[in-house]
Amino acid sequence: MNEFVDLQGVSGVSYRFRLWPQGASHLPIAGNYVAVREAGEGFKVVVAGVTNDLSACRALAETSAGRGPVSIFTRLNVSRAQRTAEHEDIVGHYKPALNRAET
């Protein structure tokens, strides 16, 4: 999986997410996250979420993703209004099996 992934919103706007490597720590900062699974030539967004503390979302995202390996990507976003709007835009495009509102 690449270090960065660009996700499209239903609006057409592109959002860049960075891979959170397995075993690495994360800053306890607010932002958006996705769990993606490799699928054919690309990937499938299986979980999309928004949180006040990205450092605590890995276990929740991996558990919510179901069976099979996933990669977790994050996007730092301190403004609650902006991260909520981006989350809704991304969910509207990918329609993941699970989307998690602010935690």
PyMOL commands that set and color helices and strands:
alter all, ss='L'
color gray80, all
select helices_A, chain A and resi 54-56+58-64+80-94
alter helices_A, ss='H'
color red, helices_A
select strands_A, chain A and resi 4-8+14-19+31-39+42-51+71-76+98-100
alter strands_A, ss='S'
color yellow, strands_A
deselect
rebuild
show_as cartoon
